Amino acid sequence: MPFPSFAIHVLVLSILIAALHSPTTSEDTFNGSRKILLLTAHPDDECLFFSPTILALVAESNQCDGCTQLYSMCLSAGDAEGLGEIRTVELERSLDVLGIKPSHRAIINHPDLQDNITASWDQQVISDVVKPFLVQYGIDTVLTFDRQGISGHPNHGSLPVAVKHVLRGWTLESTIPHPKLYTLVSVPLSIKYISIIAPIQAKFDLFTVKALQSLEGRLVFLLRYLGFNVSVSKARQAQGVTMPVFVAGIDGYLTALRAMKQHWSQLVWFRWLNVGFSRYMWVNEWVEFR
């Protein structure tokens, strides 16, 4: 192999390793939330879809006593195949790997919230289960699926609508915060299974947005210095840099893979493909659900 070609390959490989090495988050991550609830539908959701966010928030919570605290509630035991007890144990082991404290977990086994790929869940039933947890722990932010549910599962899509139903009727005392609701963005199929390209692309996007934001600030400063009356709208200032984004590094991916291995009852061949290629093992992007 000619030396220039070899050097280019080494350079590209070095860039890839550097891009995958460490986790990255956007500057705007849930606006200073202190008690966050991750609401999932079934055991293994936490690994397949939410691990980049979980690992970043757990790492933050470990930095100090007053930092963000992450809670987890799974609304079913995943008993569609009669494996509810096994899957509950698997979920507990997975949450151990991901670092969510046992005192910060809830696994629900309600007769009207059973794993069912053909039916949505009742909003009122979900509300009756979730609201007491929000009140008890003073949750100020809820994270869950969006209406598409990433995989199109109707149980997933039921969650944001039900939580929004809870929040619309939030009439508790002002000492209990009115929680915000964020949903995980369902991406098109064309970029859903792009494996290690996903974190590289996401980090590039974050870098580009941050660079453009910095350039905009410098340009505004220069124009003002030259005497031009330039202003940045309040809406633009409030928008911030970007949506909350969490990008896992290679260690985070391997931790999520180890957590997924706790769900042995679910590790059929196509789920191995999922954990090997899914964007959600690497990147989580969130929007506020209004």
Secondary structure per residue as TSV (DSSP state, phi and psi in degrees):
chain	resnum	aa	ss	phi	psi
A	1	M	-	360.0	125.8
A	2	P	-	-56.9	147.8
A	3	F	H	-57.9	-46.4
A	4	P	H	-58.0	-41.5
A	5	S	H	-64.2	-42.5
A	6	F	H	-61.7	-43.0
A	7	A	H	-62.7	-40.6
A	8	I	H	-63.6	-42.7
A	9	H	H	-63.5	-40.2
A	10	V	H	-64.7	-41.8
A	11	L	H	-62.7	-45.7
A	12	V	H	-62.8	-43.2
A	13	L	H	-62.6	-41.0
A	14	S	H	-63.3	-40.6
A	15	I	H	-64.3	-42.1
A	16	L	H	-63.3	-45.1
A	17	I	H	-63.0	-42.7
A	18	A	H	-63.7	-39.8
A	19	A	H	-68.4	-30.1
A	20	L	H	-93.1	-9.6
A	21	H	H	-69.2	-49.6
A	22	S	S	-117.9	151.3
A	23	P	-	-73.2	158.3
A	24	T	E	-140.9	145.0
A	25	T	E	-131.1	156.1
A	26	S	-	-71.3	164.3
A	27	E	S	-70.6	-29.7
A	28	D	-	-98.0	100.2
A	29	T	S	-124.2	87.2
A	30	F	S	66.3	24.0
A	31	N	T	48.0	52.8
A	32	G	T	72.9	22.8
A	33	S	-	-61.0	145.0
A	34	R	S	-113.3	-29.6
A	35	K	E	-129.6	109.2
A	36	I	E	-114.2	131.8
A	37	L	E	-107.2	123.4
A	38	L	E	-93.0	115.5
A	39	L	E	-105.6	116.8
A	40	T	E	-119.1	169.9
A	41	A	S	-100.3	-39.8
A	42	H	S	-138.3	152.7
A	43	P	T	-56.3	136.7
A	44	D	T	94.0	-14.0
A	45	D	H	-56.6	-38.7
A	46	E	H	-61.3	-31.6
A	47	C	H	-85.3	-47.8
A	48	L	H	-68.2	-28.5
A	49	F	T	-124.6	-30.3
A	50	F	T	-118.1	3.9
A	51	S	H	-61.4	-37.8
A	52	P	H	-58.9	-39.3
A	53	T	H	-70.6	-45.4
A	54	I	H	-56.8	-50.2
A	55	L	H	-64.8	-38.1
A	56	A	H	-67.0	-42.9
A	57	L	H	-71.8	-36.3
A	58	V	H	-64.8	-41.8
A	59	A	H	-61.3	-40.1
A	60	E	H	-65.8	-42.0
A	61	S	H	-66.6	-26.4
A	62	N	T	-78.1	-9.2
A	63	Q	T	-75.4	-31.6
A	64	C	-	-161.8	163.1
A	65	D	T	-67.6	-31.9
A	66	G	T	-93.4	6.3
A	67	C	S	-78.5	178.4
A	68	T	-	-54.3	134.6
A	69	Q	E	-110.7	129.7
A	70	L	E	-105.2	130.8
A	71	Y	E	-116.7	157.0
A	72	S	E	-132.8	132.2
A	73	M	E	-131.1	123.7
A	74	C	E	-108.2	125.1
A	75	L	S	-85.5	2.7
A	76	S	-	-153.3	164.3
A	77	A	-	-93.0	2.5
A	78	G	-	65.9	48.4
A	79	D	-	-94.4	23.1
A	80	A	T	-59.1	-30.3
A	81	E	T	-111.8	18.9
A	82	G	S	75.3	22.0
A	83	L	-	-110.0	22.9
A	84	G	H	-55.1	-45.6
A	85	E	H	-65.9	-41.8
A	86	I	H	-64.3	-44.2
A	87	R	H	-69.6	-29.1
A	88	T	H	-64.9	-44.6
A	89	V	H	-63.6	-41.5
A	90	E	H	-60.9	-40.8
A	91	L	H	-63.2	-43.6
A	92	E	H	-58.4	-43.5
A	93	R	H	-66.7	-38.5
A	94	S	H	-63.8	-43.6
A	95	L	H	-66.0	-31.3
A	96	D	H	-60.0	-46.1
A	97	V	H	-64.1	-41.6
A	98	L	H	-75.6	-17.4
A	99	G	T	97.1	13.0
A	100	I	-	-82.2	126.8
A	101	K	-	-62.8	143.9
A	102	P	G	-56.2	-34.1
A	103	S	G	-74.1	-7.4
A	104	H	G	-108.8	20.6
A	105	R	E	-120.7	152.2
A	106	A	E	-146.1	131.1
A	107	I	E	-120.8	118.6
A	108	I	-	-97.7	138.8
A	109	N	-	-130.1	79.2
A	110	H	-	-102.1	138.5
A	111	P	T	-61.4	-24.8
A	112	D	T	-96.9	5.9
A	113	L	S	-126.7	60.5
A	114	Q	-	-100.0	146.3
A	115	D	-	-56.7	116.3
A	116	N	-	-149.6	112.4
A	117	I	T	-78.1	-4.9
A	118	T	T	-110.2	-0.2
A	119	A	-	-140.7	143.8
A	120	S	-	-80.3	160.0
A	121	W	-	-93.3	152.9
A	122	D	-	-71.0	130.0
A	123	Q	H	-60.4	-40.9
A	124	Q	H	-68.2	-37.3
A	125	V	H	-63.7	-45.9
A	126	I	H	-60.7	-44.1
A	127	S	H	-58.6	-44.2
A	128	D	H	-65.0	-27.5
A	129	V	H	-83.8	-42.6
A	130	V	H	-78.2	-42.1
A	131	K	H	-57.4	-46.0
A	132	P	H	-59.1	-34.3
A	133	F	H	-67.1	-42.7
A	134	L	H	-59.6	-41.8
A	135	V	H	-70.5	-47.2
A	136	Q	H	-58.6	-41.2
A	137	Y	H	-102.7	1.2
A	138	G	T	63.4	41.7
A	139	I	-	-65.3	130.9
A	140	D	-	-109.9	-6.8
A	141	T	E	-147.3	134.4
A	142	V	E	-116.8	131.4
A	143	L	E	-113.8	133.7
A	144	T	E	-160.2	-171.2
A	145	F	E	-68.9	161.8
A	146	D	-	-90.1	-175.7
A	147	R	T	-65.8	-26.8
A	148	Q	T	-78.1	-19.9
A	149	G	H	68.0	21.9
A	150	I	H	64.5	-58.4
A	151	S	H	-100.1	-0.8
A	152	G	H	82.5	5.6
A	153	H	-	-67.6	126.1
A	154	P	H	-62.9	-29.8
A	155	N	H	-62.4	-40.8
A	156	H	H	-61.7	-48.2
A	157	G	H	-66.0	-17.6
A	158	S	H	-73.5	-24.8
A	159	L	H	-68.5	-49.7
A	160	P	H	-64.4	-36.5
A	161	V	H	-65.1	-42.2
A	162	A	H	-66.8	-42.8
A	163	V	H	-64.6	-39.9
A	164	K	H	-62.7	-34.6
A	165	H	H	-61.3	-41.0
A	166	V	H	-62.7	-46.3
A	167	L	H	-70.5	-30.5
A	168	R	H	-64.5	-31.1
A	169	G	T	-98.5	21.1
A	170	W	-	-74.8	100.7
A	171	T	-	-123.0	26.1
A	172	L	-	-77.5	173.4
A	173	E	-	-59.7	153.0
A	174	S	T	-64.7	-16.7
A	175	T	T	-70.1	-19.2
A	176	I	S	-99.2	118.7
A	177	P	-	-64.9	148.3
A	178	H	-	-80.1	109.4
A	179	P	-	-65.0	151.2
A	180	K	E	-96.2	154.8
A	181	L	E	-121.2	124.1
A	182	Y	E	-117.5	142.1
A	183	T	E	-120.6	144.7
A	184	L	E	-75.6	128.4
A	185	V	-	-70.8	126.1
A	186	S	-	-83.3	118.1
A	187	V	-	-92.3	159.2
A	188	P	-	-61.6	154.9
A	189	L	G	-58.7	-31.0
A	190	S	G	-62.7	-23.7
A	191	I	G	-121.7	13.3
A	192	K	T	-78.5	-29.8
A	193	Y	T	-123.8	62.3
A	194	I	-	-112.2	10.8
A	195	S	T	52.7	-130.7
A	196	I	T	-69.9	-9.7
A	197	I	H	-67.3	-31.0
A	198	A	H	-60.0	-51.7
A	199	P	H	-67.0	-33.1
A	200	I	H	-65.2	-45.8
A	201	Q	H	-63.1	-42.9
A	202	A	H	-65.1	-41.8
A	203	K	H	-66.0	-37.7
A	204	F	H	-63.8	-43.1
A	205	D	H	-61.5	-44.4
A	206	L	H	-63.2	-42.7
A	207	F	H	-62.7	-42.5
A	208	T	H	-64.7	-45.2
A	209	V	H	-62.1	-43.9
A	210	K	H	-63.9	-40.3
A	211	A	H	-64.9	-42.8
A	212	L	H	-65.8	-37.2
A	213	Q	H	-63.2	-43.1
A	214	S	H	-65.3	-42.3
A	215	L	H	-62.3	-40.9
A	216	E	H	-61.0	-43.7
A	217	G	H	-62.6	-42.2
A	218	R	H	-66.5	-37.8
A	219	L	H	-67.2	-42.5
A	220	V	H	-61.3	-43.5
A	221	F	H	-60.1	-44.8
A	222	L	H	-63.4	-45.2
A	223	L	H	-63.8	-39.0
A	224	R	H	-65.0	-39.7
A	225	Y	H	-62.5	-34.5
A	226	L	T	-82.8	0.0
A	227	G	T	100.2	3.3
A	228	F	-	-81.2	143.1
A	229	N	-	-89.3	88.2
A	230	V	-	-113.0	132.5
A	231	S	-	-132.7	150.3
A	232	V	-	-103.6	127.0
A	233	S	-	-61.7	151.5
A	234	K	H	-60.8	-36.7
A	235	A	H	-62.9	-40.3
A	236	R	H	-67.3	-38.4
A	237	Q	H	-66.3	-40.1
A	238	A	H	-72.2	-22.7
A	239	Q	H	-64.0	-32.8
A	240	G	-	76.9	-170.1
A	241	V	S	-75.4	-45.9
A	242	T	S	-167.0	176.3
A	243	M	S	-69.2	159.7
A	244	P	-	-61.0	124.9
A	245	V	E	-133.7	134.3
A	246	F	E	-123.8	125.1
A	247	V	E	-119.6	122.7
A	248	A	-	-78.4	150.2
A	249	G	-	-92.2	-178.6
A	250	I	H	-62.2	-37.2
A	251	D	H	-64.1	-38.9
A	252	G	H	-65.3	-41.3
A	253	Y	H	-61.6	-43.9
A	254	L	H	-66.0	-35.1
A	255	T	H	-65.5	-43.5
A	256	A	H	-62.8	-38.4
A	257	L	H	-64.5	-40.3
A	258	R	H	-66.0	-36.8
A	259	A	H	-66.3	-40.5
A	260	M	H	-64.9	-30.4
A	261	K	T	-66.5	-15.6
A	262	Q	T	-72.1	-19.9
A	263	H	-	-92.6	59.7
A	264	W	G	-61.8	-30.9
A	265	S	G	-66.6	-17.0
A	266	Q	G	-106.9	-2.6
A	267	L	-	-85.1	65.6
A	268	V	-	-83.2	171.3
A	269	W	H	-57.0	-40.9
A	270	F	H	-72.0	-22.8
A	271	R	H	-75.5	-29.1
A	272	W	H	-62.6	-39.0
A	273	L	H	-62.5	-40.2
A	274	N	H	-61.1	-51.7
A	275	V	H	-68.8	-22.2
A	276	G	H	-80.3	-29.7
A	277	F	H	-123.2	-12.3
A	278	S	-	-66.6	135.8
A	279	R	G	-59.8	-33.1
A	280	Y	G	-73.5	-13.3
A	281	M	G	-74.1	-14.7
A	282	W	T	-117.7	-38.2
A	283	V	E	-132.9	133.0
A	284	N	E	-123.5	128.5
A	285	E	E	-122.4	133.9
A	286	W	E	-121.8	147.3
A	287	V	E	-131.3	148.1
A	288	E	E	-74.4	131.7
A	289	F	-	-89.9	117.2
A	290	R	-	-115.3	360.0
